[in-house]
Amino acid sequence: MNKAGLTLMEIIVATVVLAIILASATNLFVVGRRYIQHNRSRMIGSELGRFFLDPLHLNVTQAEWGDNCLSGNLTDCPRSQRLDNIYNATYTFSNVTDTDLRRVTVDIKWNEIQP
């Protein structure tokens, strides 16, 4: 008895293999999307670092060196800022050893939106 066609077992095996392949491909797209969103947030964070440091940078000119928050009283300098209720910038000021310079570090934190 030689019949052309597929048995039920062959159809079940083919369906299971196809389901595994589709699940893997879907997972690959989801992970790729998360990776892209994470890197986009990091790029935005680095640009925001520049955004938060620019006001301090503009104050540090030779003509105004004695009148800005970095050269005198640090209480006039901002300690933290918030942007769009997502990004939090915290400033840290420290003296550079054996110089009259100050080091400013901006730590930017945010909560990534989960897909």
C-alpha positions as CSV (number, residue, x, y, z in Angstrom):
1,M,0.0,0.0,0.0
2,N,1.8,3.0,-1.3
3,K,-0.2,6.2,-0.7
4,A,0.9,9.7,-1.5
5,G,0.5,12.2,1.2
6,L,1.6,13.1,4.7
7,T,0.9,11.3,7.9
8,L,-0.4,13.0,11.0
9,M,3.0,12.6,12.7
10,E,4.8,14.3,9.9
11,I,2.4,17.2,10.0
12,I,2.8,17.6,13.8
13,V,6.6,17.5,13.6
14,A,6.6,20.1,10.8
15,T,4.2,22.3,12.8
16,V,6.4,22.1,16.0
17,V,9.6,22.9,14.0
18,L,7.9,25.9,12.3
19,A,6.6,27.1,15.7
20,I,10.1,26.9,17.2
21,I,11.6,28.9,14.3
22,L,8.8,31.6,14.5
23,A,9.3,31.9,18.3
24,S,13.0,32.4,17.9
25,A,12.6,35.0,15.1
26,T,10.0,36.9,17.3
27,N,12.4,36.8,20.3
28,L,15.2,38.1,18.1
29,F,13.1,41.1,17.0
30,V,12.1,41.9,20.6
31,V,15.7,41.8,21.9
32,G,16.9,43.9,18.9
33,R,14.2,46.5,19.7
34,R,15.3,46.7,23.4
35,Y,18.9,47.0,22.4
36,I,18.1,49.9,20.0
37,Q,16.0,51.7,22.6
38,H,18.8,51.3,25.2
39,N,21.4,52.7,22.9
40,R,19.1,55.6,21.9
41,S,18.7,56.4,25.6
42,R,22.5,56.3,26.1
43,M,23.0,58.7,23.1
44,I,20.4,61.1,24.5
45,G,22.1,60.9,27.9
46,S,25.5,61.9,26.5
47,E,23.9,64.8,24.6
48,L,22.2,65.9,27.8
49,G,25.5,65.8,29.6
50,R,26.6,68.5,27.1
51,F,23.3,70.3,27.6
52,F,23.8,70.4,31.4
53,L,27.4,71.4,31.3
54,D,27.1,74.2,28.7
55,P,25.7,76.8,31.1
56,L,28.7,76.3,33.4
57,H,31.1,76.3,30.5
58,L,29.7,79.6,29.2
59,N,30.3,81.2,32.6
60,V,34.0,80.3,32.6
61,T,35.6,83.0,30.6
62,Q,38.6,85.0,31.5
63,A,36.6,88.2,31.8
64,E,34.1,86.7,34.2
65,W,36.3,84.3,36.1
66,G,35.8,86.0,39.5
67,D,32.0,86.3,39.1
68,N,30.8,82.7,38.4
69,C,29.9,79.9,40.7
70,L,32.9,77.8,39.9
71,S,35.5,80.3,40.9
72,G,33.9,81.5,44.1
73,N,31.1,80.2,46.2
74,L,29.9,76.8,45.1
75,T,26.5,77.3,46.7
76,D,25.5,79.4,43.6
77,C,26.1,76.4,41.3
78,P,23.3,74.0,40.5
79,R,23.4,70.7,42.4
80,S,20.8,68.9,40.4
81,Q,18.4,69.4,37.5
82,R,15.5,67.4,36.1
83,L,14.4,67.4,32.5
84,D,11.0,66.1,31.2
85,N,10.5,64.1,34.4
86,I,12.7,61.4,32.9
87,Y,16.3,62.6,33.1
88,N,18.0,63.6,36.4
89,A,21.3,65.3,36.3
90,T,23.4,65.6,39.5
91,Y,26.5,67.8,39.6
92,T,29.6,67.0,41.6
93,F,32.2,69.6,42.2
94,S,35.8,68.9,43.4
95,N,39.1,70.7,43.5
96,V,42.0,69.6,41.3
97,T,45.1,68.9,43.4
98,D,47.8,71.6,43.3
99,T,45.8,73.9,41.0
100,D,43.1,76.5,41.3
101,L,40.9,74.4,39.0
102,R,37.6,72.7,39.8
103,R,36.4,69.5,38.3
104,V,32.7,69.2,37.5
105,T,31.1,65.8,37.0
106,V,27.6,65.4,35.7
107,D,25.9,62.1,36.5
108,I,22.7,61.6,34.4
109,K,20.2,58.9,35.4
110,W,17.0,58.0,33.7
111,N,14.4,55.3,33.6
112,E,14.2,53.5,30.3
113,I,10.7,52.8,29.0
114,Q,10.1,49.1,28.8
115,P,8.5,47.9,25.5
